[in-house]
Amino acid sequence: QVQLVESGGGLVQAGGSLRLSCTASGRTFSTYLMAWFRQVPGKEREFVGGMNWNGDSTDYADSVKGRFTISRDNAKNTVYLQMNSLKPEDTAVYLCATEGRPRPGVRRVGDEYDFWGQGTQVTVSS
């Protein structure tokens, strides 16, 4: 069974930075797309960004482009989300996700993903 565990969330002031981590277990990590989403109560889950298996294809939501960066270390089974210039509207629970089968490219729709972590809270104060 695939397990995803996020860490690194917390409280930060606007303009600050955080780095989130998501460590996977239960299968070969390096073959699969990894993505980050975020969820605010009462709102739909939002795609943040994703990276394909070898890192040569990435996609970001317009709202975070230029501020957030995804990277992955396949040797550590971990994907990262570096978040800079944080804004209060970035406040959310951040979740990582992966698919059940290897496919090329990056997908923005949450229903395309089969496995999810529990999430880590990011709170940005103004």
C-alpha positions as CSV (number, residue, x, y, z in Angstrom):
1,Q,0.0,0.0,0.0
2,V,1.4,3.4,-1.0
3,Q,1.8,5.8,1.9
4,L,2.5,9.5,1.7
5,V,3.6,11.6,4.7
6,E,3.9,15.4,4.5
7,S,5.8,17.5,6.8
8,G,7.2,21.1,7.1
9,G,4.1,23.1,7.5
10,G,3.7,25.8,10.1
11,L,3.0,29.5,10.8
12,V,4.9,32.1,8.8
13,Q,4.6,35.8,8.2
14,A,3.7,37.1,4.8
15,G,6.8,37.3,2.6
16,G,8.4,34.4,4.4
17,S,9.3,30.9,3.2
18,L,8.6,27.3,4.0
19,R,9.7,24.0,2.5
20,L,7.3,21.1,2.6
21,S,8.4,17.5,2.2
22,C,6.4,14.4,1.2
23,T,8.0,11.0,1.7
24,A,6.5,8.0,0.0
25,S,6.7,4.3,0.9
26,G,5.1,1.1,-0.4
27,R,6.3,1.1,-4.0
28,T,9.0,2.3,-6.3
29,F,9.0,6.1,-6.0
30,S,11.0,7.1,-9.0
31,T,8.5,5.9,-11.6
32,Y,5.6,8.1,-10.7
33,L,4.3,11.7,-11.0
34,M,4.1,13.6,-7.7
35,A,1.9,16.6,-7.1
36,W,0.9,19.1,-4.5
37,F,-2.6,20.3,-3.9
38,R,-4.0,22.5,-1.2
39,Q,-7.4,22.6,0.5
40,V,-9.2,25.4,2.4
41,P,-12.4,24.5,4.3
42,G,-15.4,25.3,2.2
43,K,-13.4,25.6,-1.1
44,E,-12.5,23.1,-3.7
45,R,-9.1,21.4,-3.6
46,E,-6.7,23.3,-5.7
47,F,-3.8,22.0,-7.8
48,V,-0.5,23.7,-6.7
49,G,2.1,22.0,-8.8
50,G,3.4,18.7,-10.0
51,M,6.6,17.0,-11.4
52,N,6.9,13.9,-13.5
53,W,9.0,11.0,-12.6
54,N,12.4,12.3,-13.7
55,G,11.9,16.0,-13.2
56,D,11.9,17.1,-16.8
57,S,8.2,18.1,-16.8
58,T,6.7,20.4,-14.2
59,D,3.5,22.4,-14.0
60,Y,2.4,25.1,-11.6
61,A,-0.9,26.9,-10.9
62,D,-0.8,30.5,-12.0
63,S,-1.3,31.6,-8.4
64,V,2.0,30.2,-7.3
65,K,4.1,30.4,-10.5
66,G,7.4,32.1,-9.8
67,R,7.1,31.7,-6.0
68,F,6.8,28.0,-5.5
69,T,9.2,25.3,-6.7
70,I,8.8,21.6,-6.8
71,S,11.8,19.2,-6.6
72,R,12.3,15.6,-5.9
73,D,15.0,13.3,-4.6
74,N,14.2,9.8,-5.9
75,A,17.0,8.3,-3.7
76,K,15.1,9.5,-0.6
77,N,11.6,8.8,-2.0
78,T,10.8,12.5,-1.3
79,V,9.2,15.4,-3.1
80,Y,9.6,18.9,-1.9
81,L,7.6,22.1,-2.3
82,Q,9.7,25.3,-1.7
83,M,7.4,28.2,-1.0
84,N,8.7,31.7,-1.1
85,S,7.1,35.1,-0.9
86,L,4.2,33.6,0.9
87,K,0.9,35.4,1.0
88,P,-2.1,35.1,3.4
89,E,-4.1,33.6,0.6
90,D,-1.6,30.7,0.5
91,T,-3.0,29.5,3.9
92,A,-4.3,26.0,3.5
93,V,-3.7,22.3,4.2
94,Y,-1.2,21.2,1.7
95,L,-1.4,17.6,0.4
96,C,0.8,15.5,-1.8
97,A,-0.6,13.0,-4.2
98,T,0.6,10.4,-6.7
99,E,-1.0,8.2,-9.3
100,G,-1.7,4.5,-9.4
101,R,0.1,3.9,-12.6
102,P,3.0,5.6,-14.4
103,R,2.0,8.0,-17.1
104,P,3.9,10.8,-18.9
105,G,3.2,14.4,-18.1
106,V,1.6,16.2,-15.2
107,R,-2.2,16.3,-14.4
108,R,-4.0,19.1,-12.6
109,V,-7.2,17.3,-11.7
110,G,-7.3,15.7,-8.3
111,D,-9.5,12.8,-9.4
112,E,-6.6,11.6,-11.6
113,Y,-4.6,10.8,-8.4
114,D,-5.0,7.6,-6.5
115,F,-3.0,8.1,-3.3
116,W,-3.0,11.1,-0.9
117,G,-1.2,12.1,2.2
118,Q,-2.9,13.5,5.3
119,G,-1.7,17.0,4.7
120,T,0.2,19.6,6.5
121,Q,-1.2,23.0,7.6
122,V,0.4,26.2,6.3
123,T,-0.7,29.4,7.9
124,V,0.5,32.7,6.6
125,S,-0.2,35.8,8.8
126,S,-0.5,39.3,7.4
